[in-house]
Amino acid sequence: MSEAGASRPLAVTAGEPAGIGPDLCLALAQRPPAGVRLVLLADRGLLEQRARTLGLSVELPPYTPGDKAALSLLHLPAAASVMPGRPDARNASYVLACLRRAVEGCLSGEFAGLVTGPVHKGVINAAGIPFSGHTEYLAQLTGTPRVVMMLTCIPPHASPLTPHPLRVALATTHLPLRAVADAIDRVSLTETLRILDAALKRDFGCAQPHILVAGLNPHAGEGGHLGREDTDIIAPVLQALRAQGLRLTGPLPADTLFQPQHLDQADAVLAMYHDQGLPVLKYACFGQAVNVTLGLPIVRTSVDHGTALELAGTGRAHDTSLRAAIALAAEMAAKRRVRGEG
């Protein structure tokens, strides 16, 4: 990472306090990533208690804006005591307060970007706070009308000489399957593809991105016999955007789309819904992938996994995805800084 990109720290939120997020933050404190400065946003007492549980000795210097520490802690108090593996809805406000503070810092220029640990949607909703996910919440906090969720990784089987990243973006995110078809219309699909195309150019160095677009229905609708969305909505949108210069292939049957002969010629895949595209990516590289929110005015990456309550405090949590998310956020932030965008 360049010195220009390293001038401001990345904010790292610990996420659900009863999950493995605190364990992962402690792993970072034990071995901070090289070439990037980190500010952990979490409850100091929680991290110190979890360190004792794990038998760790870590140093967590307090964060002071403008300091040059490789890793420091911005203390935000939890609302209730924390037991590993036992979430408490009273701490939902604490989880969201960490996110709000991190986003405020990113928008003001205090932080170069945001890396988020896993949150528990059910616990936050149990506290009476409507919450469908990080992606939607961050869009709300930043006043962004539309964002795109994308996961990316380099599969373990990729050639070490020419590693080809797998990137899967979503046309819809955290929706019940019954609601997906109604959520896909020409306007939203057009905006999603434009955001994806722009982000691939801006943050991933793809000069002329080639995007494969999955159909919604089996066999991409079988010419309208298995649903009209592919022929009446998706295909016309792709045709219109191709006329504007976007490189789009589809709609393609999702059951054969994720083949090397297709993926090796593309920069990203747009799946129509969460469980159409993400099972493939997570099968290929779960625990090593990174979740990226495209279209935000800030850099945001995240781990590819959940809170893993059963692993909290056991010492068996792996930090591979978090470190990958930090590396990608640092790379994105450096590119934006070089362009004078951050």
C-alpha positions in Angstrom: 0.0 0.0 0.0 1.3 3.5 -0.9 2.2 6.1 1.8 -0.6 8.3 0.3 -3.2 5.6 1.0 -1.8 4.9 4.5 -2.1 8.5 5.8 -5.5 7.8 7.4 -6.6 4.8 9.3 -9.4 2.3 8.4 -12.2 2.0 10.9 -13.0 -1.6 11.9 -16.3 -2.3 13.7 -16.4 -5.5 15.9 -20.0 -6.3 15.1 -22.2 -8.5 17.4 -20.4 -8.5 20.8 -21.5 -12.1 21.6 -20.1 -13.4 18.3 -16.6 -13.8 16.9 -16.1 -10.2 15.9 -14.3 -9.4 19.2 -12.1 -12.5 18.8 -11.1 -11.3 15.3 -10.3 -7.8 16.5 -8.0 -9.3 19.1 -6.3 -11.3 16.4 -5.7 -8.1 14.6 -4.3 -6.5 17.7 -1.9 -9.5 18.2 -0.7 -9.2 14.6 -1.6 -5.9 12.9 -1.6 -6.0 9.1 1.4 -4.4 7.5 1.1 -1.1 5.7 -2.2 0.0 7.0 -3.4 1.7 10.2 -6.5 0.4 12.0 -8.9 1.9 14.5 -11.1 -0.7 16.3 -14.5 0.5 17.3 -15.7 -1.6 20.3 -16.2 -1.7 24.0 -12.8 -1.8 25.8 -14.1 -3.9 28.7 -15.6 -6.4 26.2 -12.3 -6.9 24.4 -10.3 -7.2 27.6 -12.7 -9.7 28.9 -12.6 -11.7 25.7 -8.8 -11.6 25.7 -8.8 -13.2 29.2 -11.2 -15.8 28.0 -8.9 -16.6 25.1 -5.7 -16.4 27.2 -4.3 -13.6 25.1 -2.2 -10.6 26.1 -2.9 -7.7 23.7 -2.2 -4.0 23.8 -5.1 -1.7 22.9 -3.9 1.9 23.0 -6.7 4.5 23.0 -7.4 6.2 19.7 -6.6 9.8 19.3 -7.4 11.5 16.0 -4.3 12.2 14.1 -2.1 9.7 15.9 0.1 7.3 13.9 -0.5 4.1 15.9 -0.7 0.9 13.7 -3.8 -0.2 15.7 -5.8 1.7 18.4 -9.1 1.4 20.1 -12.0 3.9 19.9 -14.0 2.9 23.0 -17.8 2.8 22.7 -19.6 1.4 25.7 -21.8 -1.7 25.4 -25.3 -1.4 26.9 -25.2 -4.7 28.7 -22.6 -7.3 29.8 -21.6 -9.8 27.2 -21.3 -13.6 27.3 -19.7 -15.3 24.3 -22.3 -17.1 22.3 -25.3 -15.5 24.1 -26.5 -12.3 22.3 -28.5 -9.7 24.2 -30.9 -7.5 22.4 -30.0 -4.7 24.7 -26.7 -4.4 22.9 -28.3 -3.7 19.5 -28.0 0.0 20.1 -24.3 -0.4 20.8 -23.7 -2.3 17.6 -25.4 0.4 15.5 -23.7 3.2 17.5 -20.3 1.7 16.4 -21.5 1.7 12.8 -22.8 5.3 13.0 -19.5 6.6 14.5 -17.5 4.8 11.8 -19.6 6.2 9.0 -19.4 9.7 10.4 -15.6 9.4 10.5 -15.5 8.1 6.9 -17.7 10.9 5.7 -15.7 13.6 7.5 -12.4 12.3 6.2 -11.2 11.1 9.6 -11.1 7.5 8.3 -10.1 6.2 4.9 -12.7 3.5 4.9 -14.8 1.1 6.9 -14.3 -2.6 7.5 -17.2 -4.3 9.3 -17.3 -7.3 11.5 -20.5 -9.5 11.4 -23.7 -8.4 13.0 -26.7 -10.4 14.0 -29.8 -9.2 12.2 -32.2 -11.1 14.3 -30.9 -9.6 17.6 -31.2 -6.1 16.2 -34.7 -6.7 15.0 -35.6 -8.3 18.4 -34.6 -5.0 20.0 -37.4 -3.3 17.9 -35.1 -1.8 15.4 -35.9 -2.7 11.8 -32.7 -3.9 10.2 -32.2 -5.9 7.0 -28.5 -5.8 6.8 -25.3 -3.7 6.7 -25.7 -2.9 3.1 -29.1 -1.3 3.5 -28.2 0.4 6.8 -25.1 2.0 5.4 -27.0 3.3 2.4 -29.4 4.9 4.8 -26.7 6.5 6.9 -24.9 7.9 3.9 -28.1 9.1 2.1 -27.4 6.8 -0.9 -30.5 6.0 -2.9 -29.1 2.7 -4.3 -26.2 0.6 -3.5 -25.0 -2.8 -4.8 -23.8 -5.8 -2.7 -20.9 -7.7 -4.2 -18.7 -10.5 -2.9 -15.2 -11.1 -4.4 -12.4 -13.6 -3.9 -9.7 -15.4 -5.8 -10.7 -19.1 -5.7 -8.0 -21.4 -4.3 -7.9 -23.3 -7.6 -7.1 -20.2 -9.6 -3.8 -20.1 -11.5 -1.1 -18.5 -9.3 0.4 -16.9 -12.5 -2.9 -15.4 -13.7 -5.3 -15.4 -10.8 -8.8 -14.4 -12.0 -11.0 -13.0 -9.3 -14.6 -14.2 -8.9 -17.0 -11.3 -8.3 -20.7 -11.8 -7.7 -23.0 -8.8 -7.4 -26.7 -8.9 -6.5 -29.7 -7.2 -8.1 -31.6 -7.7 -4.9 -30.2 -8.4 -1.4 -32.0 -9.4 1.8 -35.5 -10.1 0.5 -37.8 -13.1 1.0 -37.8 -15.2 -2.2 -41.5 -14.4 -2.7 -40.7 -10.7 -3.0 -37.7 -11.0 -5.4 -39.6 -10.9 -8.8 -41.6 -7.9 -7.9 -38.4 -6.0 -6.8 -36.7 -6.5 -10.3 -37.9 -3.8 -12.6 -36.3 -1.9 -15.5 -35.4 1.2 -13.4 -33.7 -0.7 -10.5 -31.9 -3.1 -12.8 -30.6 -0.3 -15.0 -29.3 1.6 -11.9 -27.7 -1.6 -10.4 -25.8 -2.4 -13.6 -24.6 1.2 -14.0 -23.3 1.2 -10.4 -21.6 -2.2 -10.9 -20.0 -1.0 -14.2 -18.7 2.2 -12.6 -17.4 0.5 -9.5 -15.5 -2.1 -11.6 -13.8 0.8 -13.4 -13.2 3.0 -10.4 -12.1 0.5 -7.7 -11.0 -2.6 -9.5 -9.1 -1.3 -12.5 -11.4 -2.8 -15.2 -11.1 -0.5 -18.2 -14.1 -2.0 -20.1 -15.9 -4.3 -17.6 -17.5 -7.4 -19.0 -20.5 -8.4 -16.8 -22.4 -11.6 -17.1 -26.1 -11.2 -16.1 -28.0 -14.2 -14.8 -31.7 -14.7 -15.7 -34.2 -14.8 -12.9 -36.1 -17.9 -13.9 -34.9 -21.4 -14.7 -33.3 -21.5 -18.1 -33.6 -17.7 -18.2 -37.3 -18.1 -18.7 -37.2 -20.6 -21.5 -38.3 -18.0 -24.0 -41.1 -16.9 -21.7 -42.5 -20.3 -21.0 -41.0 -20.3 -17.4 -41.7 -16.7 -16.6 -41.7 -13.4 -18.4 -39.2 -11.4 -16.4 -36.2 -12.4 -18.4 -37.7 -11.5 -21.8 -39.8 -8.5 -20.7 -37.5 -6.8 -18.1 -33.9 -8.1 -18.1 -33.3 -8.5 -21.8 -34.6 -5.0 -22.8 -32.5 -3.4 -20.0 -29.3 -5.2 -21.3 -30.1 -4.2 -24.8 -30.5 -0.5 -23.9 -27.3 -0.4 -21.8 -25.3 -2.2 -24.5 -26.3 0.7 -26.8 -24.8 3.0 -24.2 -21.4 1.2 -24.3 -21.7 -1.3 -21.4 -20.4 -4.8 -22.1 -23.1 -7.1 -20.9 -23.9 -10.8 -21.7 -27.2 -12.3 -20.8 -29.7 -13.0 -19.5 -27.9 -16.4 -19.0 -29.3 -19.5 -17.3 -27.9 -19.4 -13.8 -27.3 -23.2 -13.6 -24.7 -23.1 -16.3 -23.4 -19.5 -15.9 -20.8 -20.3 -13.3 -18.5 -22.3 -15.5 -14.8 -21.4 -16.1 -15.3 -20.9 -19.8 -17.8 -18.1 -19.0 -16.2 -16.7 -15.8 -12.7 -16.5 -17.3 -13.9 -14.0 -19.9 -15.8 -11.8 -17.5 -15.1 -9.3 -14.7 -18.2 -9.9 -12.7 -21.5 -11.7 -12.5 -24.8 -10.0 -11.6 -27.1 -12.5 -9.9 -30.8 -11.7 -9.5 -31.1 -12.7 -5.8 -29.0 -13.5 -2.8 -29.1 -17.3 -2.9 -28.7 -17.5 -6.7 -25.2 -16.2 -6.7 -23.6 -16.3 -3.2 -23.8 -20.1 -2.7 -21.5 -20.5 -5.7 -19.0 -18.0 -4.5 -19.0 -19.2 -0.9 -18.5 -22.8 -2.1 -15.5 -21.6 -4.0 -13.8 -19.6 -1.2 -15.8 -19.3 2.0 -13.8 -17.7 4.7 -11.5 -16.0 2.2 -14.0 -13.8 0.3 -14.8 -10.1 0.9 -18.2 -8.4 0.9 -18.0 -4.9 -0.8 -20.8 -2.3 -0.9 -20.7 -0.5 -4.3 -22.2 2.9 -4.9 -21.5 4.4 -1.4 -19.6 7.7 -1.0 -17.2 5.8 1.3 -15.1 2.6 1.0 -16.8 -0.3 2.8 -15.8 -3.9 2.9 -16.7 -6.8 5.2 -16.2 -10.4 6.1 -18.0 -13.1 4.1 -19.4 -14.9 7.2 -21.8 -14.4 10.1 -21.4 -14.1 13.8 -20.5 -17.8 14.4 -21.9 -17.6 18.0 -20.8 -21.2 18.6 -17.1 -20.2 18.0 -17.1 -17.1 20.1 -14.5 -17.3 22.9 -13.2 -20.7 21.8 -10.1 -19.7 19.9 -11.3 -21.5 16.8 -12.4 -18.5 14.8 -10.4 -17.7 11.6 -9.5 -14.1 10.7 -8.7 -14.8 7.0 -11.8 -13.1 5.6 -11.3 -10.0 7.9 -7.7 -9.6 6.8 -8.7 -9.9 3.1 -11.4 -7.3 3.7 -8.8 -4.9 5.3 -6.4 -5.5 2.4 -9.1 -4.7 -0.2 -10.4 -1.6 1.7 -6.8 -0.3 1.9 -6.3 -0.9 -1.8 -9.6 0.8 -2.7 -8.8 3.8 -0.4 -5.3 4.2 -1.9 -6.7 4.3 -5.4 -9.3 6.9 -4.5 -6.7 9.0 -2.8 -4.4 8.9 -5.8 -7.3 10.2 -7.9 -8.0 12.9 -5.3 -11.3 11.4 -4.2 -10.5 10.8 -0.6 
